[in-house]
Amino acid sequence: MKRRSWLAALTMSVAVMSAPALANEEAPDAMVKRVSADVLAAIKADPAIQAGDVNRIMALVETKIMPNVNFARMTSSAVGRYWRQATPEQQKQLQEEFKTLLVRTYSGALGEVKDQKLTFRPMRSRPEDTEVVVRSEVRGKGDPIQLDYRLEKTPTGWKIYDLNVLGVWLVETYRTQFAQEIGAKGIDGLIASLAQRNKSNTAKAS
């Protein structure tokens, strides 16, 4: 379980990363390569992040990650067909709680990021493509770990909207969980469940 937690943490801290405004002129794989190195360096240089300081991690997410992730698409895809049934206020709450869940769930394992390195596979895409997959591996002790990114081209540059660790896509995993909760308790029930999980994670971190 500890290894899975580390994988999930690495996914959040390295895969879903930032890029400056010049991303419009930058290829998706080049952007991911550059910012991966930047974020890994920042984690390794910050003892507070390595120790799982939630405030530091949240600040990193808000300033560097969220502006460059299509989180609305990530959340709507995770909620699936029920997204269209949600009111604008429910959609807003789902995004906020989902973001908090991802960050707080994996924050405690960030200290595991030490000597890992990322290697990238050649990207197969055409110039006209608006959605691509960037494939990479995390190399350190033990076997290489598959880590892939789904990106879409937007007017403000390439945005990440899903990621894959060891063959499991994040959005698909949560879609199954969320569908079960909505089926049993409705959309408000899912929001309440996410809020309770986030509250429990906050208590554990304090």
C-alpha positions in Angstrom: 0.0 0.0 0.0 2.9 2.4 0.8 4.2 1.9 -2.8 0.8 2.7 -4.2 0.6 5.8 -2.1 4.0 6.9 -3.4 2.9 6.3 -7.0 -0.2 8.4 -6.5 1.8 11.1 -4.8 4.3 11.2 -7.6 1.5 11.4 -10.1 0.0 14.4 -8.4 3.3 16.2 -7.8 5.1 15.4 -11.1 2.6 14.5 -13.7 0.1 17.3 -13.3 2.4 20.2 -13.6 2.7 23.8 -14.6 3.9 25.6 -17.6 4.4 29.4 -18.2 2.5 31.4 -20.7 4.9 30.4 -23.5 3.2 27.0 -23.6 1.3 28.2 -26.7 4.5 27.9 -28.7 5.7 24.7 -27.0 5.1 21.1 -28.0 3.2 19.1 -25.3 6.0 16.6 -24.7 8.6 19.4 -24.4 6.4 21.2 -21.9 6.0 18.1 -19.8 9.7 17.4 -19.9 10.7 20.8 -18.8 8.3 21.3 -16.0 8.8 17.8 -14.7 12.4 18.6 -14.1 11.5 21.9 -12.5 8.9 20.4 -10.1 11.1 17.5 -9.1 13.8 19.9 -8.3 11.4 22.1 -6.2 10.2 19.1 -4.3 13.7 17.8 -3.5 14.8 21.3 -2.4 11.9 21.9 -0.1 12.0 19.9 3.2 8.5 21.1 4.1 7.0 19.5 1.0 9.0 16.3 1.5 7.6 16.2 5.1 4.0 16.5 3.7 3.3 20.1 4.7 -0.2 20.4 3.3 -0.2 24.3 3.2 3.0 24.2 1.1 1.6 21.6 -1.2 -1.6 23.4 -1.6 0.3 26.6 -2.5 2.3 24.6 -5.1 -0.9 23.3 -6.5 -2.7 26.6 -6.7 0.1 28.6 -8.2 1.8 26.1 -10.5 -0.5 23.3 -11.2 -4.2 24.4 -11.5 -3.6 27.2 -14.1 -2.3 24.5 -16.5 -4.7 21.7 -15.9 -8.2 21.5 -17.4 -9.6 20.6 -14.0 -13.2 21.3 -15.1 -12.8 18.6 -17.8 -11.0 16.3 -15.3 -13.8 16.6 -12.8 -16.7 16.4 -15.3 -15.1 13.3 -16.8 -14.7 11.7 -13.4 -18.4 12.5 -12.6 -19.4 11.1 -16.0 -22.9 11.3 -17.3 -24.2 12.8 -14.0 -22.2 16.0 -14.6 -24.9 17.3 -17.0 -27.5 16.8 -14.2 -25.6 18.9 -11.7 -26.4 22.5 -11.2 -23.6 25.1 -11.7 -23.3 25.4 -7.9 -23.0 21.6 -7.6 -20.4 21.5 -10.3 -18.4 24.2 -8.5 -18.6 22.2 -5.3 -17.6 19.0 -7.0 -14.5 20.7 -8.5 -13.4 22.2 -5.2 -13.9 19.0 -3.2 -12.3 16.8 -5.9 -9.2 19.0 -6.1 -8.9 19.0 -2.3 -9.3 15.3 -2.2 -6.5 14.7 -4.7 -4.1 17.0 -3.0 -4.7 16.0 0.6 -4.9 12.2 -0.2 -1.5 12.1 -1.6 0.4 14.9 0.2 1.7 12.7 3.0 3.7 10.5 0.5 5.6 13.3 -1.2 8.7 12.6 1.0 9.2 9.5 -1.1 10.3 11.5 -4.1 14.1 11.4 -3.7 16.3 10.0 -6.5 13.7 9.2 -9.1 14.2 10.4 -12.7 11.8 10.6 -15.6 12.5 9.3 -19.1 10.2 10.0 -22.0 9.2 7.9 -25.0 9.0 9.4 -28.5 5.6 11.0 -29.0 3.5 9.9 -31.9 1.3 12.8 -33.1 0.4 14.9 -36.0 0.6 18.7 -36.2 -3.2 19.0 -36.4 -3.8 16.8 -33.4 -5.7 18.6 -30.5 -5.3 15.7 -28.0 -2.2 13.7 -27.4 -0.7 11.3 -25.0 2.8 11.9 -23.6 4.3 8.6 -22.3 7.1 8.4 -19.7 8.7 6.2 -17.1 9.8 6.9 -13.6 13.2 5.3 -13.0 14.7 4.7 -9.6 15.2 1.7 -7.4 13.2 -1.3 -8.7 11.3 -1.6 -11.9 10.4 1.4 -14.1 7.0 2.8 -13.4 4.7 3.8 -16.3 3.5 7.4 -16.0 1.5 8.8 -18.9 -0.3 12.1 -19.5 -3.4 13.0 -21.6 -3.3 16.6 -22.9 -5.5 18.8 -25.0 -4.7 21.9 -27.0 -6.6 25.0 -25.8 -6.4 28.6 -26.8 -4.0 29.2 -23.9 -1.8 26.2 -24.6 -1.7 22.5 -23.8 -3.5 21.4 -20.7 -3.3 18.1 -18.8 -6.7 16.5 -18.1 -5.9 12.9 -17.1 -2.9 10.8 -16.1 -2.0 7.1 -16.0 0.1 5.2 -13.4 0.9 1.5 -14.1 -1.9 1.3 -16.7 -4.6 2.8 -14.6 -6.1 6.2 -15.7 -7.0 8.5 -12.8 -10.3 9.7 -14.2 -11.6 6.2 -15.0 -10.8 5.1 -11.5 -12.7 7.9 -9.9 -15.6 7.6 -12.4 -16.4 4.2 -11.1 -16.3 5.3 -7.5 -18.3 8.4 -8.1 -21.0 6.6 -10.1 -21.6 4.2 -7.2 -21.9 7.1 -4.7 -24.2 9.1 -6.9 -26.3 6.0 -7.7 -26.8 5.5 -3.9 -27.0 9.0 -2.6 -27.3 11.5 -5.5 -25.0 14.3 -6.5 -25.4 16.1 -3.1 -24.5 12.8 -1.5 -21.3 12.6 -3.4 -20.4 16.2 -2.5 -21.1 15.4 1.1 -19.0 12.2 1.0 -16.0 14.1 -0.6 -16.3 16.8 2.0 -16.3 14.3 4.8 -13.2 12.5 3.3 -11.4 15.8 3.0 -12.3 16.7 6.6 -10.9 13.4 7.8 -7.7 13.9 5.8 -7.3 17.4 7.3 -7.7 16.0 10.8 -5.1 13.3 10.2 -2.7 15.9 8.8 -3.0 18.2 11.7 
